[in-house]
Amino acid sequence: MVGHTVSFPGLAAYAASKSGILGLTQTLAVEYGPQGVRVNALLPGAVDTPLYREFASTAEQQVWLTNLHALKRIGRPEQLARAALYLASDSSAFVTGTASLVDGGLRSRGLEREQARCRPRRQFPGRQLTKPDHPRMAPSVRRGPATSKEENIVTNPSLSHPGAASHAPEKLKLIDPVRFGPWALVTGASSGIGREFVRQLAAHGLNVALASRRLADLEAVGHEIAEQWGVEHRSIEVDLTKADFLLTIDNATSDLDIGLVISNAGDFARGEFLTIEREHLHAMVRVNVLANLDISHHFGQRLVARKRGGLVLVGAALAASDGVPFMANPAATKAYVHSLGRALHIELAEQGVTVTVLMPGTTATPALEKLGIDVDKLPTKPMGVEQCVSETLVALNANRATIVPGRPASDPG
């Protein structure tokens, strides 16, 4: 398998599509090992191929890309082939589940740290990002002040009494409703983390468009927030595995000024990779990968047009960097989400849009029951959805690229 381990502004979708390969390699190595099958990955840098020459078509671009490598040169196809032959030979008979860097020192030069400091003037030559028409909008995405531990803990808005919004303590104000309102869209809004996003956003005065396959559950949540916080809501019955799902959401929201999108819907299955029906594997990719791609692309354009707003993509803490045996496909799809979000965080920042990736750990949602996990037997109690969502909103407001709730700052943005 050939993949990458870093996000890349300007190549967000391509880099994200490669990121799941590392986790899939590790997972399949565990699953296939007892049958004597070894699985390894190659992580190349720039290699002199037709694709490279198409990408780096000018001398300036070639020099820029070459200088990213510690060896100050790009690789040749035969060098990559020799590395692959070694991994397939008896010389590596005890090697499996590894990711071999054949990248000329690209990774060792700290490419991710370079990306974290990246701005349009440092983008790939000839692929500059467009600056906003109104520079005065830039302060809307500047890094927020450090957040104290106390500010991360909020009163559970779902337990507040009717009319509590007008009497809410100041620490409930985790996000700027002007910057991220007046409407928010939440997918997977009928339960778990998505449902809690709906409640906390409503508590901040945002109107919410709720999307899910379960219309009755959406209506129940919508009536609850309307009665409790006096906000508007709109329920959207939609199946994200369907090819026309985006048209359904767009038709239902085209008249709304959406300032925040929470792409939370996801699908997973537990079991050996080879025993899961291929159609179900494809359905997971459609929900976890293609839906996030389509939502990010479509609503990213709408948010950039209004020159402010936010996008939250929901991944998973463990699957962002490692494979998960017996959950090979869903873990690989979450790696895609992580890579895509980190790249878009840089690409869209100068245009007034904040992109944050939520990577929750074990959280008290219906997903635990679906996975067959007995919470009473876990070494630590699962995190509540209230803390998970409130810390995410703090991270979004502070313009952070990633957030693992319950941990120190995951990424300063």
C-alpha positions as CSV (number, residue, x, y, z in Angstrom):
1,M,0.0,0.0,0.0
2,V,1.2,3.5,-0.7
3,G,0.0,6.4,1.5
4,H,0.9,9.6,3.3
5,T,0.8,10.6,6.9
6,V,0.5,14.4,6.7
7,S,-2.2,16.9,5.6
8,F,-1.3,19.2,2.8
9,P,-3.0,22.6,2.2
10,G,-3.8,23.0,-1.5
11,L,-4.1,19.2,-1.9
12,A,-6.6,18.6,0.9
13,A,-8.8,15.9,-0.6
14,Y,-5.8,14.0,-2.2
15,A,-3.8,14.0,1.0
16,A,-6.9,13.0,3.0
17,S,-7.6,10.1,0.7
18,K,-4.2,8.7,1.4
19,S,-4.2,9.2,5.1
20,G,-6.4,6.2,5.9
21,I,-3.9,3.7,4.3
22,L,-1.6,3.8,7.3
23,G,-4.3,2.8,9.8
24,L,-5.7,0.2,7.3
25,T,-2.2,-1.3,7.0
26,Q,-1.8,-1.7,10.7
27,T,-5.3,-3.2,11.1
28,L,-5.0,-5.7,8.3
29,A,-1.6,-6.8,9.6
30,V,-3.3,-7.9,12.8
31,E,-6.3,-9.5,11.0
32,Y,-4.3,-11.3,8.3
33,G,-1.2,-12.2,10.4
34,P,-2.6,-15.6,11.7
35,Q,-3.0,-16.6,8.0
36,G,0.7,-15.9,7.3
37,V,-0.1,-12.7,5.3
38,R,2.1,-9.6,5.8
39,V,0.8,-6.1,5.2
40,N,3.1,-3.1,5.0
41,A,2.9,0.4,3.5
42,L,5.3,2.7,1.7
43,L,5.1,6.4,2.5
44,P,6.9,8.2,-0.4
45,G,7.9,11.8,-0.9
46,A,7.9,13.4,-4.3
47,V,8.8,10.9,-7.0
48,D,9.6,11.7,-10.6
49,T,6.4,10.4,-12.3
50,P,4.0,11.9,-14.8
51,L,1.7,12.8,-11.9
52,Y,4.6,14.7,-10.2
53,R,5.4,16.6,-13.5
54,E,1.8,17.5,-13.9
55,F,1.6,18.8,-10.3
56,A,5.0,20.6,-10.4
57,S,4.8,22.0,-13.9
58,T,7.1,25.0,-13.5
59,A,10.7,25.4,-12.4
60,E,9.7,27.4,-9.4
61,Q,7.3,24.7,-8.2
62,Q,9.9,22.0,-8.7
63,V,12.5,23.9,-6.6
64,W,9.9,24.6,-3.9
65,L,8.9,20.9,-3.7
66,T,12.5,19.7,-3.9
67,N,13.5,21.9,-1.0
68,L,10.9,20.3,1.3
69,H,13.1,17.1,1.3
70,A,16.1,16.8,3.5
71,L,18.1,15.3,0.6
72,K,17.2,18.3,-1.6
73,R,16.2,16.1,-4.5
74,I,13.2,14.0,-5.5
75,G,13.0,10.3,-5.7
76,R,13.0,8.0,-8.7
77,P,10.4,5.3,-9.4
78,E,13.0,2.5,-9.3
79,Q,14.0,3.5,-5.7
80,L,10.4,3.2,-4.6
81,A,10.1,-0.2,-6.4
82,R,13.2,-1.5,-4.6
83,A,11.7,-0.6,-1.3
84,A,8.5,-2.4,-2.2
85,L,10.5,-5.5,-3.3
86,Y,12.3,-5.6,0.0
87,L,9.0,-5.6,1.9
88,A,7.8,-8.5,-0.3
89,S,11.0,-10.5,0.1
90,D,12.1,-13.1,2.6
91,S,14.6,-10.5,4.0
92,S,11.6,-8.8,5.7
93,A,9.8,-12.0,6.7
94,F,9.3,-10.7,10.2
95,V,8.1,-7.3,9.1
96,T,4.4,-6.5,9.1
97,G,2.1,-3.6,10.0
98,T,4.9,-1.1,9.3
99,A,5.0,2.2,7.3
100,S,8.3,2.6,5.6
101,L,9.3,6.2,4.9
102,V,10.8,6.4,1.4
103,D,10.5,10.2,1.3
104,G,14.0,11.7,1.1
105,G,13.6,13.2,4.6
106,L,10.3,14.9,3.9
107,R,8.8,13.8,7.2
108,S,11.9,14.3,9.2
109,R,12.0,18.0,8.3
110,G,8.8,18.5,10.2
111,L,6.4,19.1,7.3
112,E,3.5,19.3,9.7
113,R,5.1,22.0,11.7
114,E,5.8,23.8,8.4
115,Q,2.1,23.5,7.5
116,A,1.0,24.8,10.9
117,R,2.8,28.0,10.2
118,C,1.6,28.0,6.5
119,R,-0.2,31.0,5.1
120,P,-1.0,32.0,1.5
121,R,2.4,33.5,0.9
122,R,3.9,30.1,1.7
123,Q,1.6,27.9,-0.3
124,F,2.6,25.9,-3.3
125,P,3.8,28.3,-6.0
126,G,1.1,29.0,-8.5
127,R,-1.7,27.8,-6.1
128,Q,-2.1,30.9,-3.9
129,L,-5.2,31.2,-1.8
130,T,-7.5,34.1,-2.5
131,K,-7.5,36.7,0.3
132,P,-10.9,38.1,1.5
133,D,-12.2,41.2,-0.3
134,H,-12.4,42.9,3.1
135,P,-9.3,42.5,5.2
136,R,-11.2,43.8,8.2
137,M,-12.8,40.4,8.5
138,A,-9.5,38.8,9.4
139,P,-9.9,39.5,13.1
140,S,-12.8,37.1,13.2
141,V,-10.5,34.1,12.9
142,R,-7.6,35.3,15.0
143,R,-6.4,33.0,17.7
144,G,-8.5,33.4,20.8
145,P,-7.2,33.9,24.3
146,A,-6.1,30.9,26.4
147,T,-9.1,29.2,27.9
148,S,-9.0,28.3,31.6
149,K,-10.1,24.9,32.8
150,E,-13.1,26.5,34.5
151,E,-14.3,28.0,31.2
152,N,-14.3,24.5,29.6
153,I,-16.9,23.3,32.1
154,V,-20.4,24.6,31.4
155,T,-23.8,24.2,32.9
156,N,-25.6,21.4,30.9
157,P,-28.0,23.4,28.7
158,S,-30.3,20.5,28.4
159,L,-31.0,20.7,32.1
160,S,-31.8,24.4,32.2
161,H,-35.3,25.6,32.8
162,P,-37.4,27.3,30.1
163,G,-36.2,30.8,29.4
164,A,-32.8,30.0,30.9
165,A,-31.0,31.6,27.9
166,S,-31.7,35.1,29.2
167,H,-30.4,34.2,32.6
168,A,-27.5,32.0,31.6
169,P,-24.1,32.6,33.3
170,E,-21.5,34.3,31.2
171,K,-19.4,31.2,31.0
172,L,-22.1,29.6,28.8
173,K,-21.0,31.9,26.0
174,L,-18.6,29.5,24.4
175,I,-18.9,30.8,20.8
176,D,-19.7,34.0,19.1
177,P,-23.3,33.8,17.8
178,V,-22.6,36.7,15.4
179,R,-19.6,35.0,13.8
180,F,-21.2,31.6,13.7
181,G,-24.9,32.4,13.4
182,P,-27.7,33.0,12.8
183,W,-28.2,29.4,11.6
184,A,-26.3,26.2,12.2
185,L,-26.6,22.9,10.4
186,V,-26.0,19.7,12.3
187,T,-25.9,16.3,10.7
188,G,-26.5,13.2,12.8
189,A,-28.6,15.4,15.0
190,S,-31.1,12.9,16.3
191,S,-28.9,11.4,19.1
192,G,-25.6,11.4,20.9
193,I,-23.0,14.1,20.1
194,G,-25.1,15.6,17.3
195,R,-28.1,16.1,19.5
196,E,-26.0,17.8,22.2
197,F,-24.5,20.1,19.6
198,V,-28.1,21.1,18.7
199,R,-28.9,21.9,22.4
200,Q,-25.8,23.9,23.2
201,L,-26.0,25.9,20.0
202,A,-29.6,26.7,20.7
203,A,-28.6,27.7,24.2
204,H,-26.3,30.3,22.5
205,G,-29.2,31.7,20.5
206,L,-28.5,30.0,17.2
207,N,-31.3,28.6,15.0
208,V,-30.6,25.0,14.0
209,A,-31.2,22.9,10.9
210,L,-31.2,19.3,12.0
211,A,-30.4,16.5,9.6
212,S,-30.8,12.8,10.1
213,R,-32.7,9.7,8.8
214,R,-35.0,9.8,11.8
215,L,-37.5,12.6,11.3
216,A,-39.6,11.9,14.4
217,D,-36.5,12.2,16.6
218,L,-35.5,15.4,14.9
219,E,-38.9,16.9,15.4
220,A,-38.7,16.0,19.1
221,V,-35.4,17.8,19.5
222,G,-36.5,20.7,17.4
223,H,-39.7,21.3,19.5
224,E,-37.5,21.0,22.7
225,I,-35.1,23.7,21.7
226,A,-37.9,26.0,20.4
227,E,-39.7,25.8,23.7
228,Q,-36.7,26.0,25.9
229,W,-34.6,28.7,24.1
230,G,-37.0,30.3,21.7
231,V,-35.0,29.6,18.6
232,E,-36.2,28.4,15.2
233,H,-35.5,24.9,13.9
234,R,-35.9,23.0,10.6
235,S,-35.9,19.2,10.4
236,I,-34.3,17.6,7.3
237,E,-34.9,13.9,6.7
238,V,-32.0,12.6,4.7
239,D,-29.9,9.5,4.2
240,L,-26.2,10.4,3.7
241,T,-25.6,7.1,1.9
242,K,-27.7,8.3,-1.0
243,A,-26.1,10.0,-4.0
244,D,-28.5,12.9,-3.9
245,F,-28.3,13.6,-0.2
246,L,-26.5,17.0,-0.7
247,L,-29.3,18.2,-3.0
248,T,-31.8,17.4,-0.3
249,I,-29.9,19.3,2.3
250,D,-29.3,22.3,0.0
251,N,-32.9,22.5,-1.0
252,A,-33.9,22.6,2.6
253,T,-31.3,25.2,3.6
254,S,-30.8,27.4,0.6
255,D,-32.9,30.3,2.1
256,L,-31.0,30.1,5.5
257,D,-27.9,32.2,6.4
258,I,-25.8,29.3,7.8
259,G,-22.7,30.3,9.7
260,L,-21.8,27.0,11.3
261,V,-21.8,23.4,9.9
262,I,-21.4,20.4,12.2
263,S,-20.7,17.3,10.0
264,N,-21.3,14.7,12.7
265,A,-23.1,11.8,11.0
266,G,-21.1,8.6,10.8
267,D,-21.4,4.8,10.3
268,F,-19.4,1.9,11.5
269,A,-19.4,-1.9,11.7
270,R,-17.5,-4.2,14.0
271,G,-16.0,-7.4,12.7
272,E,-13.4,-9.0,10.6
273,F,-12.7,-7.0,7.5
274,L,-13.2,-9.9,5.1
275,T,-16.5,-11.0,6.7
276,I,-18.3,-7.6,6.3
277,E,-20.4,-7.3,3.2
278,R,-18.7,-5.0,0.6
279,E,-21.9,-3.0,0.2
280,H,-21.8,-2.1,3.9
281,L,-18.1,-1.1,3.6
282,H,-19.1,1.1,0.7
283,A,-21.9,2.6,2.7
284,M,-19.5,3.5,5.5
285,V,-17.2,5.2,3.0
286,R,-20.2,7.2,1.5
287,V,-21.2,8.5,5.0
288,N,-17.8,8.9,6.6
289,V,-15.8,10.1,3.6
290,L,-17.9,11.3,0.6
291,A,-20.5,13.0,2.8
292,N,-17.8,14.9,4.7
293,L,-16.1,15.8,1.4
294,D,-19.4,17.0,-0.2
295,I,-20.5,18.9,2.9
296,S,-17.1,20.6,3.3
297,H,-16.9,21.6,-0.4
298,H,-20.5,22.8,-0.7
299,F,-20.9,24.6,2.6
300,G,-17.3,25.7,2.5
301,Q,-18.1,27.8,-0.5
302,R,-21.2,29.3,1.2
303,L,-19.2,30.1,4.3
304,V,-16.4,31.7,2.3
305,A,-18.9,33.8,0.4
306,R,-20.2,35.3,3.7
307,K,-16.5,35.7,4.9
308,R,-17.0,34.2,8.3
309,G,-18.3,31.1,9.9
310,G,-17.1,27.6,11.0
311,L,-17.0,24.0,10.0
312,V,-16.6,21.1,12.5
313,L,-15.8,17.6,11.2
314,V,-16.2,14.7,13.6
315,G,-13.5,12.1,13.5
316,A,-12.2,9.8,16.2
317,A,-9.2,10.1,18.6
318,L,-7.7,6.7,18.1
319,A,-8.4,6.2,14.4
320,A,-6.8,9.5,13.4
321,S,-3.3,8.0,13.6
322,D,-3.7,4.2,14.1
323,G,-5.6,1.4,12.7
324,V,-8.2,-0.4,14.8
325,P,-8.4,-4.1,14.3
326,F,-11.8,-5.4,13.6
327,M,-12.9,-1.9,12.7
328,A,-10.5,-1.5,9.8
329,N,-12.7,0.4,7.4
330,P,-14.4,2.9,9.7
331,A,-11.0,3.7,11.4
332,A,-9.5,4.4,8.0
333,T,-12.4,6.7,7.0
334,K,-11.9,8.7,10.2
335,A,-8.2,9.2,9.3
336,Y,-9.5,10.8,6.1
337,V,-11.6,13.2,8.1
338,H,-8.7,14.2,10.3
339,S,-6.4,14.9,7.3
340,L,-9.0,16.8,5.4
341,G,-10.0,19.0,8.3
342,R,-6.4,19.9,9.2
343,A,-5.6,20.9,5.6
344,L,-8.9,23.0,5.3
345,H,-8.1,24.7,8.6
346,I,-5.2,26.3,6.9
347,E,-6.8,26.8,3.5
348,L,-9.9,28.6,4.7
349,A,-8.5,30.6,7.6
350,E,-7.6,33.6,5.6
351,Q,-11.1,33.7,4.2
352,G,-12.7,34.0,7.5
353,V,-13.7,30.4,8.0
354,T,-12.6,28.3,11.0
355,V,-12.3,24.5,10.5
356,T,-11.9,22.3,13.6
357,V,-11.7,18.5,13.8
358,L,-13.4,16.9,16.8
359,M,-11.7,13.7,17.7
360,P,-13.7,12.2,20.6
361,G,-12.5,9.4,22.7
362,T,-14.9,7.1,24.6
363,T,-18.1,9.1,24.9
364,A,-21.4,8.2,26.4
365,T,-23.5,7.8,23.2
366,P,-25.7,5.1,21.7
367,A,-22.6,4.0,19.7
368,L,-21.2,2.3,22.7
369,E,-24.2,-0.1,22.9
370,K,-24.0,-0.7,19.2
371,L,-20.3,-1.7,19.7
372,G,-21.3,-4.1,22.4
373,I,-19.3,-2.2,25.1
374,D,-20.3,-2.7,28.7
375,V,-19.5,0.7,30.2
376,D,-19.5,-0.8,33.7
377,K,-16.4,-2.8,32.7
378,L,-14.4,0.1,31.3
379,P,-11.4,1.2,33.3
380,T,-12.6,4.8,33.2
381,K,-16.1,6.3,32.9
382,P,-17.0,7.5,29.4
383,M,-17.0,11.2,28.8
384,G,-20.4,12.9,28.8
385,V,-21.6,14.5,25.6
386,E,-22.0,17.8,27.4
387,Q,-18.3,18.1,28.1
388,C,-17.4,16.8,24.6
389,V,-19.5,19.4,22.8
390,S,-18.7,22.3,25.1
391,E,-14.9,21.8,24.8
392,T,-15.3,21.6,21.0
393,L,-17.1,24.9,20.9
394,V,-14.4,26.5,22.9
395,A,-11.8,25.1,20.5
396,L,-13.8,26.3,17.5
397,N,-14.1,29.8,18.9
398,A,-10.3,29.8,19.6
399,N,-9.5,28.8,16.0
400,R,-7.9,25.5,16.9
401,A,-7.4,22.9,14.2
402,T,-8.2,19.8,16.3
403,I,-9.7,19.0,19.7
404,V,-9.6,15.8,21.7
405,P,-12.0,16.6,24.6
406,G,-10.5,15.9,28.0
407,R,-6.9,16.5,26.9
408,P,-4.8,19.7,26.8
409,A,-4.9,21.8,23.7
410,S,-4.6,19.3,20.8
411,D,-3.4,21.8,18.2
412,P,-3.1,25.6,18.5
413,G,-4.3,26.1,15.0
